[in-house]
Amino acid sequence: MKLSTIDIFIIILYIIGTIFIGFWISKKASKNINSYFLGGNSIPWYVLGVSNASGMFDIAGTMWLVYVMFIYGMKSMWLPWLWPVFNQIFLMVYLSIWLRRSNVLTGAEWIKTRFGTGKGGNLSHIIVVIFALVSVIGFLAYSFKGIGKFAVVFLPWDLTPNEYALIFMGITTLYVIKGGMYSVVFTEVLQFVIMTIASIAVAIIAMNQVSPETLQAMVPPDWGNVFFNWNLDLDWSTMMAEANNKIQQDGYTLFGAVFMMMLFKGYLVSAAGPAPNYDMQRILAAKSPTEASKMSFIVNVALIFPRYALITGLAVLGIVYFTDDLNAMGSAVDFEQILPFAIKEFVPVGLLGILIAGLLAAFMSTFAATVNAAPAYIVNDLYKRYINPGASSKRLVNLSYLSSFLVVIAGICFGLVVDSIDDVLQWLVSGLWGGYMAANVLKWYWWRFNGYGYFIGMATGIVGAIIFPLALQYPGWIPDGLDMLSEYLLFVADPNTQEIFQFPVILLLSFLGCIIGTYTTPPESDTTLLSFYKTVRPWGFWKPIEKKVLLENPNFKSNKNFKRDMFNIAIGIVWQSALVLLPMYFVSQDFIHSAYALLVVVITSIILKFSWWDPMHREEKQYEESLKVT
């Protein structure tokens, strides 16, 4: 793509600005490791929330969302439930508060508050560290492939994707290593402002270029309907036959079944709490438990509107102006070309530089947040805990610089050997997160679950999540005569079946590992369990521990908020879904449905004000007072 001098100047100015911020505030980050990794727990919740939202606004994900919006229309708003996107609601309602109460530096360090420092606790601690480091390296490889593919299309210099990736990862690593959490957060706020300006500009261009009547004539009749039946019922045959083939390849034909599995998996993933990555680091960096919860609230608001305004604008432009080009590609159609085509054809000089800077910011913020999360596990959870507990702050910060550099190198090496973004993504979602879930659900809600059960459950889950998909590529081992089981396995082995249907088997393997590990070993000590229960105060199956706490302190107030929290989660998911639909309908100029979405946002916001926001502040004051009494 040819860029004007003005556009190139804007891009270079942005890059220099981010580096300057990183070095400018580096002195605050270098005080100690708490300042380096958590910003000294002094950053306001709304700043952390905007920063976290910026870190989730990645390039590869945006390209994917543009393509699914193009093909699936308003029904595409459900597809991010694969991750699931509504995990932020669980964090907002109660899990951020529970996690922040631990007052630890990393997710792995949190494990010792739950399982202690015995052998089982140490095994759990080690496997979380391994999981965190492997997942971070995987996400860095994902970023490496994504920025390379993006840069080679948009930037004017004659470099390969890998060369572009090395340059931008090097620039980002420079300011992250120097400035730690402070530079990550404040550069991400700058990046968020740029992305928001670019997103709104693209949305306005799309609304000016495409009338609602033209859009409706170019899409299937049910494209604008967010609701669905058991079958998808989107027929592109008269407009773009390859779109129907893509739907078949994606495995979304039986959309009702996919939705049910997404909801089932999504609830469990969300109830497990955040994985040990940058999302968890933001929660631990908040000033207090309530600020951690409010930080997760602002993530939903800050991330959704600008991102979906950009996505919808690009998809609408692509449908009206790029359909003929896509049809001309035949069976080799590449729907990921929608984003670069729309930008190239419709974004004017000056704004083009801002938009490309914004998309570069999307990469840099995700990459920076990931790099900042990883070294904490090396420095705090390995070096400080097992090698040199008395290390000075200066030594720990210097080791953090080295650890960041080494983690980036590992991510780059991994990125060089994988073939595509999708390869890394499927490995992360299916291989790692499949094994994470069962153990991390049980750790919150069941007192008897112990460190050995956690370790064995995580290990069996991760191994099963890697081996089972490989075994499905050679379905000859599936026995006949097992009726429903054989039919299920053959269905899952079909290449056109969505990979989410592998989830029940992986969950069962991990759950069995958790139960076997727990019941073949003794429970954790009363000291560990009582301390955890009094500090975190979870609801769930904690009755035996609650009785012991009440014997010590009859005035202790246990958590009875399960029903209210589930109600708030249900309302919160509706609220979040309406927030997603609002820019989608507005930018596509379906103003009646956008008004309905806005009405739902207003009503659910009022409900959450009285059922979540006010009680959260009131109860946290009571919690703090009870700690003083204790």
Backbone torsions as a table, in degrees:
resi	resn	phi	psi	omega
1	MET	NA	132.6	178.2
2	LYS	-84.7	131.0	179.2
3	LEU	-115.0	145.0	176.6
4	SER	-75.1	166.6	177.7
5	THR	-60.3	-38.4	179.7
6	ILE	-62.4	-45.3	-179.3
7	ASP	-62.9	-44.2	179.7
8	ILE	-62.8	-40.4	178.7
9	PHE	-61.2	-43.6	179.7
10	ILE	-61.6	-44.3	-179.2
11	ILE	-63.0	-46.0	-179.7
12	ILE	-65.5	-40.6	178.5
13	LEU	-60.3	-41.6	178.5
14	TYR	-62.0	-45.8	-178.3
15	ILE	-62.4	-44.2	178.7
16	ILE	-63.3	-39.5	179.9
17	GLY	-61.2	-42.3	-179.8
18	THR	-66.7	-40.0	178.1
19	ILE	-63.9	-42.1	-179.5
20	PHE	-60.6	-44.6	-180.0
21	ILE	-60.7	-43.3	-179.5
22	GLY	-58.1	-43.6	-178.8
23	PHE	-77.7	-32.2	-177.0
24	TRP	-63.6	-37.9	-177.1
25	ILE	-104.6	14.8	-176.1
26	SER	-65.0	-27.9	-179.3
27	LYS	-64.5	-37.2	178.4
28	LYS	-65.4	-34.5	-176.7
29	ALA	-75.0	-24.6	-171.4
30	SER	-90.7	7.6	-179.7
31	LYS	-63.6	-50.4	-179.4
32	ASN	-162.3	177.8	-175.0
33	ILE	-72.7	-24.7	175.2
34	ASN	-66.0	-41.7	176.5
35	SER	-66.6	-38.8	-176.1
36	TYR	-68.8	-44.0	-173.8
37	PHE	-97.7	-25.6	-176.5
38	LEU	-123.8	7.8	179.9
39	GLY	63.1	25.6	179.1
40	GLY	66.4	18.7	-176.8
41	ASN	49.5	41.2	-176.5
42	SER	-121.8	-2.2	-175.7
43	ILE	-84.8	130.7	-178.5
44	PRO	-59.4	151.7	-174.9
45	TRP	-61.9	-37.1	-177.4
46	TYR	-71.4	-31.3	175.7
47	VAL	-69.9	-44.5	176.5
48	LEU	-60.8	-39.3	-179.3
49	GLY	-65.0	-44.7	177.1
50	VAL	-63.7	-40.7	177.5
51	SER	-60.8	-45.4	-179.6
52	ASN	-64.3	-40.6	177.3
53	ALA	-62.1	-41.3	178.6
54	SER	-61.9	-40.0	179.8
55	GLY	-65.5	-22.4	179.8
56	MET	-91.2	-4.4	-175.3
57	PHE	-91.8	65.7	-172.0
58	ASP	-88.2	160.0	-176.7
59	ILE	-68.2	-52.4	-175.9
60	ALA	-59.9	-41.7	178.4
61	GLY	-64.9	-37.8	178.6
62	THR	-65.5	-41.6	177.6
63	MET	-62.4	-40.0	178.5
64	TRP	-65.6	-43.1	-178.7
65	LEU	-67.2	-34.2	175.6
66	VAL	-62.7	-44.3	-179.6
67	TYR	-65.1	-42.7	-178.4
68	VAL	-71.2	-31.7	174.2
69	MET	-65.1	-40.8	177.9
70	PHE	-57.1	-49.5	-173.0
71	ILE	-84.7	-44.7	-170.5
72	TYR	-97.9	-6.3	177.0
73	GLY	62.7	-139.2	-177.1
74	MET	-66.7	-23.1	177.0
75	LYS	-67.8	-15.8	178.4
76	SER	-65.1	-17.2	179.8
77	MET	-65.1	-19.5	178.8
78	TRP	-82.3	-23.5	-170.1
79	LEU	-65.8	-32.2	174.2
80	PRO	-63.6	-8.4	174.1
81	TRP	-67.0	-11.1	173.4
82	LEU	-59.3	-30.8	-174.9
83	TRP	-75.2	-52.4	6.6
84	PRO	-104.0	150.8	-179.2
85	VAL	-67.9	-25.5	-176.9
86	PHE	-80.2	7.1	172.0
87	ASN	-61.2	-26.6	177.7
88	GLN	-64.9	-25.8	177.3
89	ILE	-71.5	-43.1	176.3
90	PHE	-59.5	-42.8	177.7
91	LEU	-62.6	-44.0	-178.3
92	MET	-62.4	-43.4	-172.6
93	VAL	-73.9	-45.6	-176.8
94	TYR	-151.6	-29.5	-170.7
95	LEU	-70.9	-33.2	176.9
96	SER	-63.0	-38.2	177.9
97	ILE	-64.5	-47.3	-179.5
98	TRP	-60.1	-42.7	-177.0
99	LEU	-69.4	-44.4	-176.2
100	ARG	-67.1	-27.4	179.7
101	ARG	-62.3	-18.0	-176.8
102	SER	-73.1	-22.4	-179.8
103	ASN	55.5	48.2	178.9
104	VAL	-115.6	175.7	-175.8
105	LEU	-95.2	-32.7	-176.5
106	THR	-139.8	168.2	175.9
107	GLY	-65.0	-33.7	178.8
108	ALA	-69.8	-38.8	177.6
109	GLU	-64.7	-31.7	177.9
110	TRP	-60.7	-31.1	-177.3
111	ILE	-57.6	-36.1	-177.9
112	LYS	-70.8	-23.3	174.9
113	THR	-70.7	-23.9	-179.6
114	ARG	-95.4	-38.1	-174.2
115	PHE	-117.6	1.8	177.2
116	GLY	76.7	-162.0	-175.9
117	THR	-120.0	19.5	174.0
118	GLY	-76.0	-170.1	-176.8
119	LYS	-62.3	-45.0	178.6
120	GLY	-62.3	-41.8	177.7
121	GLY	-64.3	-39.8	178.9
122	ASN	-66.5	-40.6	176.9
123	LEU	-62.1	-43.0	177.9
124	SER	-62.4	-43.3	179.5
125	HIS	-59.7	-45.2	-177.4
126	ILE	-65.9	-41.4	-176.5
127	ILE	-71.3	-29.1	175.2
128	VAL	-68.9	-40.6	176.8
129	VAL	-60.5	-46.1	178.9
130	ILE	-61.2	-46.9	179.1
131	PHE	-58.4	-45.4	-177.8
132	ALA	-62.4	-46.0	-177.3
133	LEU	-68.0	-42.2	179.5
134	VAL	-65.4	-42.2	-179.8
135	SER	-67.0	-38.2	177.7
136	VAL	-62.8	-45.7	178.5
137	ILE	-61.4	-39.0	176.7
138	GLY	-62.5	-42.9	179.3
139	PHE	-69.0	-32.0	175.5
140	LEU	-67.0	-38.4	175.8
141	ALA	-64.9	-39.7	176.0
142	TYR	-59.3	-44.4	177.8
143	SER	-64.7	-40.0	-179.4
144	PHE	-59.1	-47.1	179.8
145	LYS	-68.2	-38.8	-176.6
146	GLY	-67.4	-46.0	-177.4
147	ILE	-69.8	-33.8	177.8
148	GLY	-63.8	-45.9	-179.8
149	LYS	-64.8	-37.7	179.7
150	PHE	-68.5	-50.5	-171.4
151	ALA	-65.4	-37.2	-176.3
152	VAL	-67.3	-23.4	177.8
153	VAL	-84.4	-40.1	-168.1
154	PHE	-97.7	-27.8	-174.5
155	LEU	-95.8	148.2	-166.9
156	PRO	-84.1	-9.7	-173.5
157	TRP	-83.9	149.4	-174.4
158	ASP	-85.7	75.7	179.3
159	LEU	-124.1	158.7	177.4
160	THR	-80.6	162.1	176.5
161	PRO	-55.3	-41.7	-179.3
162	ASN	-65.9	-36.9	178.7
163	GLU	-66.6	-42.7	175.4
164	TYR	-60.2	-44.6	-178.5
165	ALA	-60.6	-42.7	179.4
166	LEU	-62.2	-40.0	-178.9
167	ILE	-64.7	-50.8	-174.8
168	PHE	-73.5	-32.6	174.9
169	MET	-68.4	-35.5	177.5
170	GLY	-65.0	-44.3	179.8
171	ILE	-62.1	-46.0	-177.6
172	THR	-66.9	-41.5	179.6
173	THR	-59.5	-35.7	-177.6
174	LEU	-59.6	-49.7	-176.4
175	TYR	-80.2	-26.0	177.1
176	VAL	-68.6	-47.2	-179.5
177	ILE	-61.2	-41.3	-175.7
178	LYS	-72.3	-41.2	-170.3
179	GLY	-106.1	-10.5	177.7
180	GLY	60.8	-148.7	-176.1
181	MET	-59.9	-37.9	-180.0
182	TYR	-58.3	-49.5	-177.3
183	SER	-69.3	-35.8	177.7
184	VAL	-60.3	-50.4	-175.5
185	VAL	-64.4	-48.8	-173.3
186	PHE	-76.6	-28.7	171.6
187	THR	-71.3	-33.3	178.2
188	GLU	-68.7	-32.4	174.8
189	VAL	-63.9	-44.8	175.5
190	LEU	-59.7	-44.3	-180.0
191	GLN	-63.2	-37.6	179.2
192	PHE	-64.3	-41.3	178.6
193	VAL	-60.9	-44.6	179.4
194	ILE	-63.2	-44.5	-179.8
195	MET	-64.1	-37.8	-179.9
196	THR	-65.8	-44.5	177.4
197	ILE	-58.8	-46.8	-179.1
198	ALA	-63.8	-41.0	-177.7
199	SER	-65.1	-45.9	-180.0
200	ILE	-64.5	-38.9	178.9
201	ALA	-62.2	-44.4	179.2
202	VAL	-64.3	-40.1	178.8
203	ALA	-61.4	-42.7	179.0
204	ILE	-64.7	-42.0	177.9
205	ILE	-59.4	-45.6	-179.3
206	ALA	-62.8	-41.6	-178.8
207	MET	-67.9	-32.3	178.1
208	ASN	-77.0	-31.9	-174.8
209	GLN	-85.4	-29.8	-170.8
210	VAL	-123.4	121.6	175.4
211	SER	-82.6	154.3	178.8
212	PRO	-61.5	-32.4	179.2
213	GLU	-66.4	-40.0	178.4
214	THR	-65.3	-42.5	179.9
215	LEU	-62.8	-45.3	-178.9
216	GLN	-62.2	-32.9	179.6
217	ALA	-72.9	-16.2	-174.5
218	MET	-102.4	-1.1	-176.3
219	VAL	-128.2	161.2	176.1
220	PRO	-61.7	157.5	-175.5
221	PRO	-58.0	-33.6	-175.2
222	ASP	-92.9	8.1	-176.2
223	TRP	-61.1	-36.7	-176.9
224	GLY	-87.7	5.5	-178.1
225	ASN	-99.2	121.5	-178.3
226	VAL	-75.6	-21.1	-177.4
227	PHE	-87.9	163.4	-171.9
228	PHE	-149.9	161.8	173.3
229	ASN	-101.8	-168.8	178.2
230	TRP	-60.8	-42.3	174.0
231	ASN	-94.4	154.8	-173.3
232	LEU	-66.5	-39.7	178.1
233	ASP	60.6	42.5	170.7
234	LEU	-117.9	114.8	-176.3
235	ASP	-115.7	107.8	-179.7
236	TRP	-94.7	7.4	-167.1
237	SER	-58.7	-34.7	-178.6
238	THR	-82.5	-10.1	-176.7
239	MET	-115.4	-42.1	-176.3
240	MET	-160.4	94.6	-175.7
241	ALA	-60.0	-33.5	-177.6
242	GLU	-67.2	-21.7	176.7
243	ALA	-65.7	-38.8	175.7
244	ASN	-63.3	-40.4	177.7
245	ASN	-63.9	-37.1	179.0
246	LYS	-65.8	-40.2	177.2
247	ILE	-60.2	-41.5	178.2
248	GLN	-64.4	-44.5	-179.9
249	GLN	-65.1	-36.7	-180.0
250	ASP	-69.3	-20.8	179.5
251	GLY	82.5	24.0	-176.8
252	TYR	-104.1	13.4	180.0
253	THR	-60.6	-47.9	175.3
254	LEU	-85.8	71.8	-170.2
255	PHE	-66.0	-35.1	179.1
256	GLY	-61.1	-43.1	179.2
257	ALA	-66.9	-40.8	178.0
258	VAL	-62.6	-41.9	-179.9
259	PHE	-61.5	-44.2	179.9
260	MET	-61.8	-41.0	179.5
261	MET	-69.2	-38.1	176.9
262	MET	-61.8	-40.7	-179.1
263	LEU	-67.7	-42.6	179.5
264	PHE	-63.7	-51.5	179.5
265	LYS	-64.6	-42.9	-176.8
266	GLY	-61.7	-38.7	178.6
267	TYR	-62.8	-45.3	-178.1
268	LEU	-68.3	-42.4	177.9
269	VAL	-60.7	-43.4	-178.6
270	SER	-67.7	-40.8	179.7
271	ALA	-67.8	-20.6	177.9
272	ALA	-72.3	-18.5	-177.7
273	GLY	88.9	173.4	-175.5
274	PRO	-68.8	145.1	172.6
275	ALA	-69.5	159.3	-178.0
276	PRO	-73.6	76.7	178.8
277	ASN	-139.4	-157.9	-173.1
278	TYR	-65.8	-27.2	177.7
279	ASP	-63.5	-44.9	177.7
280	MET	-64.6	-38.3	-179.9
281	GLN	-62.2	-36.9	178.2
282	ARG	-65.2	-39.6	179.6
283	ILE	-63.8	-46.2	-179.9
284	LEU	-67.9	-22.2	-179.6
285	ALA	-82.5	-11.0	-177.8
286	ALA	-65.4	155.8	-177.8
287	LYS	-65.8	-34.8	-174.6
288	SER	-153.3	169.2	177.3
289	PRO	-58.8	-41.2	179.4
290	THR	-66.9	-37.4	177.8
291	GLU	-67.8	-32.1	175.0
292	ALA	-63.4	-41.7	178.6
293	SER	-65.9	-43.8	179.4
294	LYS	-67.6	-31.0	174.8
295	MET	-60.5	-44.3	178.0
296	SER	-65.6	-32.0	175.5
297	PHE	-62.7	-47.0	-175.7
298	ILE	-69.8	-24.8	175.8
299	VAL	-58.3	-44.8	179.8
300	ASN	-60.1	-44.3	-177.4
301	VAL	-69.9	-47.7	-173.5
302	ALA	-70.9	-37.8	-175.2
303	LEU	-75.8	-40.9	-164.2
304	ILE	-72.1	-54.3	-170.3
305	PHE	-63.7	-54.0	-178.4
306	PRO	-63.6	-37.7	-177.4
307	ARG	-66.4	-45.5	-177.5
308	TYR	-76.9	-22.0	170.5
309	ALA	-65.2	-43.5	177.3
310	LEU	-64.3	-48.1	-177.5
311	ILE	-60.1	-47.5	-178.7
312	THR	-66.0	-41.6	178.2
313	GLY	-59.3	-45.7	179.6
314	LEU	-66.8	-40.0	179.9
315	ALA	-65.5	-43.0	180.0
316	VAL	-63.1	-45.8	177.0
317	LEU	-60.9	-40.3	179.8
318	GLY	-64.5	-42.6	-179.0
319	ILE	-61.5	-45.7	-173.6
320	VAL	-78.8	-37.1	-171.6
321	TYR	-110.9	-10.0	-174.1
322	PHE	-117.8	-3.4	-177.3
323	THR	-60.0	-42.6	-179.6
324	ASP	-62.5	-41.4	178.9
325	ASP	-64.5	-39.4	178.2
326	LEU	-66.1	-41.4	177.7
327	ASN	-62.0	-35.6	-179.0
328	ALA	-67.3	-22.8	178.4
329	MET	-73.0	-17.7	-179.9
330	GLY	63.4	-138.0	-177.3
331	SER	-70.2	-14.2	179.5
332	ALA	-91.9	20.3	-175.6
333	VAL	-60.5	139.0	179.4
334	ASP	-123.5	99.8	-176.9
335	PHE	-69.2	-15.5	177.6
336	GLU	-72.9	-9.2	176.7
337	GLN	-78.7	-5.9	-179.6
338	ILE	-61.0	-45.7	-177.4
339	LEU	-60.9	-53.8	-179.9
340	PRO	-64.5	-33.5	179.1
341	PHE	-63.6	-48.7	-177.4
342	ALA	-61.8	-41.4	179.6
343	ILE	-65.4	-45.0	-177.1
344	LYS	-62.6	-40.3	-172.3
345	GLU	-84.2	-28.3	-166.3
346	PHE	-122.1	-12.3	-176.7
347	VAL	-93.6	124.0	-175.6
348	PRO	-76.7	168.0	178.1
349	VAL	-58.1	142.2	-177.2
350	GLY	91.6	-59.4	176.1
351	LEU	-67.2	-32.2	177.6
352	LEU	-60.6	-42.8	177.9
353	GLY	-63.0	-41.2	178.3
354	ILE	-64.3	-42.3	-178.9
355	LEU	-65.5	-45.2	179.6
356	ILE	-65.9	-38.6	174.8
357	ALA	-61.5	-37.9	177.9
358	GLY	-65.1	-41.5	178.8
359	LEU	-71.0	-35.4	171.8
360	LEU	-63.4	-38.3	177.0
361	ALA	-62.2	-37.2	178.0
362	ALA	-60.9	-42.6	176.1
363	PHE	-66.1	-49.4	-172.8
364	MET	-64.2	-36.5	-179.1
365	SER	-69.3	-42.7	177.6
366	THR	-63.4	-45.6	-178.7
367	PHE	-64.4	-44.2	-177.9
368	ALA	-62.8	-43.8	-179.5
369	ALA	-63.5	-38.4	179.8
370	THR	-67.8	-43.7	179.4
371	VAL	-62.7	-40.2	-178.6
372	ASN	-66.2	-30.7	-176.9
373	ALA	-74.5	-34.2	-169.5
374	ALA	-69.5	-49.4	-174.2
375	PRO	-60.5	-24.8	179.1
376	ALA	-58.4	-35.1	-179.8
377	TYR	-72.0	-34.0	178.0
378	ILE	-73.3	-47.3	-173.5
379	VAL	-76.2	-52.1	-173.9
380	ASN	-81.3	-41.3	-171.5
381	ASP	-93.3	-17.6	176.9
382	LEU	-112.4	-62.7	-173.8
383	TYR	-64.8	-53.2	-175.7
384	LYS	-69.0	-37.4	-176.1
385	ARG	-78.0	-40.6	-171.4
386	TYR	-108.5	-24.1	-171.9
387	ILE	-107.6	-51.9	-174.1
388	ASN	-141.6	77.0	-177.8
389	PRO	-60.0	-25.6	-177.6
390	GLY	-97.1	18.8	-177.3
391	ALA	-61.9	142.7	179.2
392	SER	-71.9	160.6	178.9
393	SER	-59.8	-41.3	-179.7
394	LYS	-61.5	-42.8	-179.6
395	ARG	-64.8	-40.6	-179.2
396	LEU	-66.5	-41.0	178.4
397	VAL	-65.7	-42.5	177.7
398	ASN	-62.4	-40.0	177.1
399	LEU	-66.1	-31.2	176.3
400	SER	-63.9	-39.5	176.1
401	TYR	-59.0	-48.5	-178.3
402	LEU	-64.2	-41.7	-179.0
403	SER	-62.9	-42.1	178.4
404	SER	-58.6	-45.4	-179.5
405	PHE	-61.9	-45.4	-178.0
406	LEU	-66.7	-37.3	178.5
407	VAL	-65.1	-41.2	177.7
408	VAL	-62.1	-43.6	178.7
409	ILE	-59.4	-43.2	179.0
410	ALA	-63.0	-41.7	178.5
411	GLY	-63.9	-40.5	178.2
412	ILE	-63.5	-44.7	179.7
413	CYS	-60.2	-42.9	178.3
414	PHE	-65.1	-41.5	179.4
415	GLY	-63.3	-30.7	-179.8
416	LEU	-70.9	-26.4	-174.4
417	VAL	-98.1	-14.7	177.6
418	VAL	-88.0	156.5	-172.2
419	ASP	-88.4	-34.1	-172.2
420	SER	-151.3	166.2	175.2
421	ILE	-60.3	-43.4	-176.2
422	ASP	-63.2	-36.6	178.4
423	ASP	-57.8	-46.1	-179.1
424	VAL	-68.6	-42.5	-176.7
425	LEU	-61.7	-46.9	-179.5
426	GLN	-64.4	-37.5	178.3
427	TRP	-64.1	-41.7	-180.0
428	LEU	-66.8	-50.9	-174.1
429	VAL	-69.8	-45.2	-176.2
430	SER	-82.8	-44.9	-173.4
431	GLY	-75.7	-52.5	-173.8
432	LEU	-86.2	-52.5	-174.9
433	TRP	-69.2	-25.2	176.1
434	GLY	-62.3	-35.2	-179.8
435	GLY	-87.9	-6.9	-175.7
436	TYR	-83.7	-26.7	-160.2
437	MET	-71.2	-58.3	-171.1
438	ALA	-57.3	-49.2	-177.6
439	ALA	-62.1	-35.7	-175.7
440	ASN	-84.6	-15.4	167.8
441	VAL	-74.9	-49.4	-175.1
442	LEU	-63.9	-30.5	-175.8
443	LYS	-63.2	-28.3	-178.2
444	TRP	-83.9	-37.7	-160.8
445	TYR	-113.0	-2.4	-175.6
446	TRP	-133.0	118.3	-174.6
447	TRP	-64.9	-35.4	-172.7
448	ARG	-74.1	-20.0	-179.7
449	PHE	-60.6	130.2	-175.1
450	ASN	-122.8	-179.7	-175.9
451	GLY	-63.0	-38.1	178.2
452	TYR	-64.6	-43.1	178.0
453	GLY	-61.8	-38.2	178.8
454	TYR	-64.6	-47.4	-178.3
455	PHE	-62.6	-49.1	-177.8
456	ILE	-68.1	-38.5	178.2
457	GLY	-63.7	-43.8	177.1
458	MET	-63.4	-44.5	-176.6
459	ALA	-65.1	-47.6	-179.4
460	THR	-66.4	-35.8	179.5
461	GLY	-65.5	-45.9	-178.6
462	ILE	-67.2	-44.6	178.5
463	VAL	-63.1	-44.3	179.2
464	GLY	-63.4	-37.8	-179.4
465	ALA	-68.6	-22.4	177.6
466	ILE	-89.5	-40.8	-175.3
467	ILE	-77.0	-41.6	-175.3
468	PHE	-59.8	-47.0	177.1
469	PRO	-61.7	-33.8	176.8
470	LEU	-66.2	-41.4	179.8
471	ALA	-63.7	-33.3	-179.1
472	LEU	-67.8	-17.6	176.9
473	GLN	-73.1	-14.3	178.2
474	TYR	-128.8	75.9	-169.6
475	PRO	-73.5	5.4	-179.4
476	GLY	-61.2	-21.3	-178.8
477	TRP	-77.3	-13.7	-176.7
478	ILE	-70.4	119.1	-175.4
479	PRO	-74.5	150.0	173.4
480	ASP	-83.4	160.1	172.0
481	GLY	86.4	2.8	177.9
482	LEU	-94.3	10.6	175.3
483	ASP	53.1	-113.3	-171.9
484	MET	-62.2	-38.5	-179.8
485	LEU	-64.4	-45.5	178.8
486	SER	-63.2	-41.3	179.3
487	GLU	-63.6	-41.1	178.6
488	TYR	-62.7	-46.8	-178.4
489	LEU	-64.2	-39.7	178.1
490	LEU	-67.4	-36.5	177.0
491	PHE	-63.8	-44.9	-179.7
492	VAL	-67.3	-32.9	-178.9
493	ALA	-73.9	-15.5	179.0
494	ASP	-63.2	127.7	-178.7
495	PRO	-58.7	-24.4	-179.0
496	ASN	-88.9	1.8	178.5
497	THR	-85.9	134.1	179.0
498	GLN	-59.8	136.8	-174.0
499	GLU	-65.5	-15.3	-179.9
500	ILE	-64.2	-21.6	-179.8
501	PHE	-73.0	-7.4	172.9
502	GLN	-78.4	-14.3	-172.9
503	PHE	-57.8	-44.4	-178.0
504	PRO	-57.9	-38.4	179.9
505	VAL	-66.6	-45.9	-179.8
506	ILE	-63.7	-40.8	177.8
507	LEU	-61.3	-44.6	-179.0
508	LEU	-62.5	-43.9	179.0
509	LEU	-59.8	-46.7	-178.6
510	SER	-66.1	-41.9	-179.6
511	PHE	-62.9	-42.5	177.6
512	LEU	-61.6	-41.1	176.3
513	GLY	-60.6	-40.6	178.5
514	CYS	-62.1	-47.1	-176.7
515	ILE	-67.5	-44.9	180.0
516	ILE	-62.2	-46.3	-180.0
517	GLY	-62.9	-36.6	-177.5
518	THR	-72.6	-46.7	-173.6
519	TYR	-84.7	-7.4	174.2
520	THR	-96.3	2.8	179.6
521	THR	-136.1	157.7	-177.9
522	PRO	-71.0	158.8	176.5
523	PRO	-67.9	166.5	176.0
524	GLU	-66.9	161.1	-177.5
525	SER	-66.0	152.4	177.3
526	ASP	-59.3	-35.4	179.8
527	THR	-57.9	-47.2	179.9
528	THR	-65.9	-47.4	-175.5
529	LEU	-68.1	-41.8	179.4
530	LEU	-65.8	-40.3	178.9
531	SER	-63.4	-45.4	179.4
532	PHE	-61.7	-47.3	-175.4
533	TYR	-65.1	-40.3	-179.4
534	LYS	-71.1	-31.8	-177.2
535	THR	-82.4	-50.6	-174.7
536	VAL	-84.4	-37.8	-180.0
537	ARG	57.4	60.4	176.7
538	PRO	-80.1	158.6	164.6
539	TRP	-94.5	170.3	-178.0
540	GLY	130.4	-153.3	-175.2
541	PHE	-90.5	74.7	-175.9
542	TRP	-123.9	17.9	-172.5
543	LYS	-56.2	-47.2	179.9
544	PRO	-59.3	-36.3	179.5
545	ILE	-74.9	-38.3	178.1
546	GLU	-59.2	-41.6	179.6
547	LYS	-61.2	-41.7	179.9
548	LYS	-67.5	-37.5	177.4
549	VAL	-65.2	-40.8	-179.8
550	LEU	-67.5	-29.8	175.2
551	LEU	-64.7	-37.2	177.7
552	GLU	-73.9	-40.4	-174.1
553	ASN	-142.1	93.7	-178.4
554	PRO	-60.5	-18.8	-179.3
555	ASN	-88.7	1.3	-178.8
556	PHE	-62.1	134.7	179.5
557	LYS	-104.2	107.1	178.9
558	SER	-78.7	165.3	-176.6
559	ASN	-83.8	113.2	179.4
560	LYS	-111.6	26.4	-168.7
561	ASN	-98.6	16.9	-176.5
562	PHE	-55.9	-52.5	-176.8
563	LYS	-62.0	-43.1	180.0
564	ARG	-65.8	-40.4	179.2
565	ASP	-64.2	-41.0	178.3
566	MET	-65.5	-37.9	175.9
567	PHE	-62.4	-45.8	-179.6
568	ASN	-65.1	-34.3	177.0
569	ILE	-65.8	-43.2	178.2
570	ALA	-61.4	-46.7	177.8
571	ILE	-64.6	-40.0	-178.9
572	GLY	-64.4	-37.9	178.9
573	ILE	-67.3	-39.2	175.3
574	VAL	-63.3	-44.3	178.3
575	TRP	-58.8	-48.7	-179.5
576	GLN	-63.3	-41.9	179.9
577	SER	-63.1	-39.7	177.6
578	ALA	-67.0	-36.0	176.0
579	LEU	-61.9	-36.9	177.7
580	VAL	-68.7	-45.3	-176.1
581	LEU	-69.5	-28.8	-176.8
582	LEU	-56.8	-55.3	178.1
583	PRO	-69.5	-29.7	179.2
584	MET	-63.8	-46.8	178.7
585	TYR	-72.2	-38.1	-176.2
586	PHE	-66.0	-47.4	-177.6
587	VAL	-69.0	-32.1	175.4
588	SER	-81.6	4.0	173.1
589	GLN	63.4	32.9	168.7
590	ASP	-95.8	81.1	-168.8
591	PHE	-73.3	-24.6	177.8
592	ILE	-66.0	-49.2	-179.4
593	HIS	-70.9	-30.3	176.6
594	SER	-67.7	-32.9	176.1
595	ALA	-66.9	-40.2	175.9
596	TYR	-61.2	-43.7	179.9
597	ALA	-62.4	-42.5	178.8
598	LEU	-62.7	-40.8	178.7
599	LEU	-61.2	-42.2	178.3
600	VAL	-64.2	-41.0	177.9
601	VAL	-59.6	-45.0	-178.3
602	VAL	-64.6	-47.5	-177.4
603	ILE	-63.7	-47.3	-179.1
604	THR	-67.8	-31.1	176.7
605	SER	-64.9	-41.4	178.2
606	ILE	-63.8	-43.6	179.0
607	ILE	-61.0	-45.7	-179.5
608	LEU	-64.9	-31.6	177.5
609	LYS	-58.0	-43.5	-175.2
610	PHE	-91.6	-24.3	-176.8
611	SER	-100.9	-15.6	-179.5
612	TRP	-126.4	-57.8	-172.2
613	TRP	-60.9	-54.5	-177.4
614	ASP	-65.4	-49.3	178.2
615	PRO	-60.9	-34.6	179.8
616	MET	-59.8	-47.4	-179.2
617	HIS	-67.0	-41.2	-178.9
618	ARG	-64.7	-45.4	-176.6
619	GLU	-72.8	-30.8	178.4
620	GLU	-68.7	-34.4	174.8
621	LYS	-63.3	-42.0	178.2
622	GLN	-64.2	-38.9	178.8
623	TYR	-62.8	-45.9	-179.6
624	GLU	-63.7	-38.3	178.5
625	GLU	-66.9	-37.6	179.2
626	SER	-66.2	-33.8	177.5
627	LEU	-66.5	-38.3	178.7
628	LYS	-64.2	-39.9	178.8
629	VAL	-64.5	-41.9	179.5
630	THR	-63.2	NA	NA
